Amino acid sequence: MNELENDISNNISAADLGAESKPKLAFIDDEQRILRSMKLLFRKTHDVFITTDPTEYIDYIRNNHVHVAVSDQRMPERVGVDILREVKEVSPSTMRILLTGYADLNAIIGSINDGEIYRYLTKPCKSEELLAVVGRATEIALTYNPDEDAEQFDSSGNKQTLLVIDETNELIEQIRKQFSNNYKVLHAKGLEEAYDYLANEDIGVCITDINVSGENIAPIIFTLKQDAPHLVVLVQTEFQDAGLLIDLINKGQVYRCLPKPMRASLLEISVNRAFQHHAKLKASPDLVKRYEVEHDPENDVRIDLSSRVRSLIGKLRKRFSL
């Protein structure tokens, strides 16, 4: 066992309830060679189930307490994002990881909006990366108590707050028309104004364009999710950059990606569900871990923030500290 495998094994053993009970890990791929490799890679730390059959895969997860489910995307019978969507339905507590050898925009968007996956990994994936991601997902699954994930909502009678970051007035007018009766709606046309609101208001949901004043704000989203784990982020984008969308999953854990322009019906459903998700995150610290973001040490270097904004980030960290 290499050093990484040993660390994972020690962490899992400490978290598990029984020394002899290994956490369950389920793989599906259409290549037997890959499945055999996965079983060998994880046999010391997990009880590994492998199959090429989607029906068998779902049945196994339905009838067993599976901690982590990993699916390839491109398979003859069903695509991976559809399989993980069904995994979410039959076993919501199972951590879900999508593995694919190509950048499929539909798959990426589906994994965000339907599968709510933990990570999106591209092939060829190094053993060390796969071990680390599956290991962390397993640790989270072992400490997560689904009974705590109850429908708990704000009963104070106060309106929850929705922040819209967009340099135009078109979106904010649509949102105010739809949601002002149910939510407190704030509008920021720039990043400093957005941070000001986030530092001084109890923001539950944020809707933002991926570009504000011509600047790609994805790194800002990554920072927001690190500093404000309860914040639920909806991103509107034209879905053209596969790499960016993958980062929005792994480094931003965005809740939904929405098309431009946004249909009123889709916006209504997405915002209401986002506030429900925010309430659950506030009620359950363990649930927050399931949506943790991948740390990116280069992110701090890419973000050039003013001293005013940096001071606001300090306030955010105090506000959202767990």
Buried (B, 14 or more C-beta within 10 A) or exposed (E): EEEBBEBBBEBBBEBBEEEEEBBBBBBBBBEEEBBEBBBEBBEEBBBBBBBBBBEEBBEBBEEBEBBBBBBBBBBEEBBBBBBBBBBBEEBEBBBBBBBBEEBBEEBBBBBBBBBBBBBBBBEEEEBEBBBBBBBBBBBBBBEBEEEEBEEEBBEEEEBBBBBBBBBEEEBBEBBBEBBEEBBBBBBBBEBBBBBBBBBEEEBBBBBBBBBBEEBEBBBBBBBBBBBBBBBBBBBBBEBEBBEBBBBBBBBBBBBBBBEEEBEEEEBBEBBBBBBBBBBBBBBBEEBBBBBBBBEBEEBEEEBEBEEEBEEBBEBBEEBBEE
